[in-house]
């Protein structure tokens, strides 16, 4: 007799637990439906990133006289700044090449004389 009663109590506990889970799921669904029915807040458009935004981070100028590991570190720093402020590819190219000075600036000018400007403007 006590065995049957123990089994009955266990079944009730198991069913109670299942009922509690089902009730929690129903509450979650209700909340999700309520959230889905509410109008979404409009996010105001952000202003475009500017050269001033980039220069405010005080990026270093680059000359061709740097060692390869220094050049790599400079480029990584520029990429990090561009990621942080959300630059497009065209902005990255414009902002970073602005930092080229002396030999590096001349090299860049020579390297890009054969580049189609329409191709560069389509990067973004």
C-alpha positions as CSV (number, residue, x, y, z in Angstrom):
1,X,0.0,0.0,0.0
2,X,2.7,2.5,1.0
3,X,4.5,1.6,-2.3
4,X,1.5,2.5,-4.4
5,X,1.0,5.7,-2.4
6,X,4.7,6.6,-2.9
7,X,4.4,6.0,-6.7
8,X,1.3,8.2,-6.8
9,X,3.1,11.0,-4.9
10,X,6.0,10.7,-7.3
11,X,3.7,10.9,-10.3
12,X,2.0,14.0,-8.9
13,X,5.4,15.7,-8.4
14,X,6.5,14.8,-11.9
15,X,3.2,16.1,-13.3
16,X,3.5,19.3,-11.2
17,X,7.0,19.9,-12.6
18,X,5.8,19.3,-16.1
19,X,2.9,21.6,-15.6
20,X,5.2,24.3,-14.2
21,X,7.4,24.0,-17.2
22,X,4.5,24.2,-19.6
23,X,3.1,27.2,-17.8
24,X,6.5,29.0,-18.0
25,X,6.7,28.3,-21.7
26,X,3.2,29.7,-22.2
27,X,4.2,32.8,-20.3
28,X,7.3,33.2,-22.4
29,X,5.3,32.8,-25.6
30,X,2.8,35.4,-24.4
31,X,5.6,37.9,-23.7
32,X,7.2,37.2,-27.1
33,X,3.9,37.8,-28.9
34,X,3.4,41.0,-26.9
35,X,6.8,42.2,-27.9
36,X,6.3,41.3,-31.5
37,X,3.1,43.2,-31.6
38,X,4.6,46.4,-30.3
39,X,5.9,48.9,-32.8
40,X,9.6,49.0,-33.2
41,X,11.5,52.1,-32.2
42,X,13.1,53.9,-35.1
43,X,16.8,54.4,-34.9
44,X,17.9,57.8,-36.0
45,X,20.3,57.7,-38.9
46,X,23.9,58.2,-37.9
47,X,26.0,60.9,-39.5
48,X,28.7,59.9,-41.9
49,X,32.2,59.3,-40.7
50,X,34.5,62.2,-41.5
51,X,38.2,62.8,-41.8
52,X,37.9,64.8,-38.6
53,X,36.6,61.7,-36.8
54,X,39.6,59.7,-38.1
55,X,42.2,62.4,-37.2
56,X,40.8,62.8,-33.7
57,X,42.3,59.4,-32.9
58,X,45.7,60.9,-33.7
59,X,47.0,58.3,-36.2
60,X,50.7,58.5,-37.0
61,X,52.0,59.7,-40.3
62,X,53.8,57.1,-42.4
63,X,57.0,57.4,-44.4
64,X,58.6,54.7,-46.5
65,X,61.6,54.6,-44.3
66,X,59.9,52.4,-41.7
67,X,61.0,48.8,-41.2
68,X,58.5,46.1,-42.4
69,X,57.3,45.3,-38.9
70,X,56.8,49.1,-38.2
71,X,54.8,49.4,-41.4
72,X,52.6,46.4,-40.4
73,X,52.0,47.9,-37.0
74,X,51.1,51.3,-38.5
75,X,48.7,49.7,-40.9
76,X,47.1,47.6,-38.1
77,X,46.6,50.7,-36.0
78,X,44.9,52.5,-39.0
79,X,42.6,49.5,-39.5
80,X,41.7,49.5,-35.9
81,X,40.8,53.1,-36.0
82,X,38.7,52.6,-39.1
83,X,36.8,49.7,-37.6
84,X,36.2,51.7,-34.4
85,X,34.6,54.6,-36.2
86,X,32.8,52.5,-38.9
87,X,34.6,53.6,-42.1
88,X,33.5,52.4,-45.5
89,X,36.2,50.9,-47.7
90,X,36.4,54.1,-49.7
91,X,36.8,56.1,-46.5
92,X,39.5,53.8,-45.3
93,X,41.5,54.3,-48.5
94,X,41.0,58.1,-48.4
95,X,41.8,58.5,-44.7
96,X,44.8,56.1,-44.5
97,X,46.5,57.4,-47.7
98,X,46.2,60.9,-46.3
99,X,48.7,59.8,-43.7
100,X,51.3,58.9,-46.3
101,X,54.1,61.5,-46.4
102,X,57.4,62.0,-48.2
103,X,58.6,58.9,-50.0
104,X,55.5,56.9,-49.1
105,X,53.2,59.6,-50.6
106,X,55.2,59.7,-53.8
107,X,55.2,55.9,-54.0
108,X,51.4,55.8,-53.6
109,X,50.9,58.4,-56.3
110,X,53.0,56.4,-58.7
111,X,51.3,53.1,-57.7
112,X,47.8,54.5,-58.3
113,X,48.3,56.2,-61.7
114,X,47.2,53.1,-63.5
115,X,44.2,52.5,-61.2
116,X,40.7,53.1,-62.6
117,X,39.0,55.7,-60.3
118,X,35.6,54.0,-60.9
119,X,37.0,50.8,-59.5
120,X,38.3,52.4,-56.4
121,X,35.0,54.3,-55.8
122,X,33.1,51.0,-56.1
123,X,34.9,49.5,-53.1
124,X,32.3,50.9,-50.6
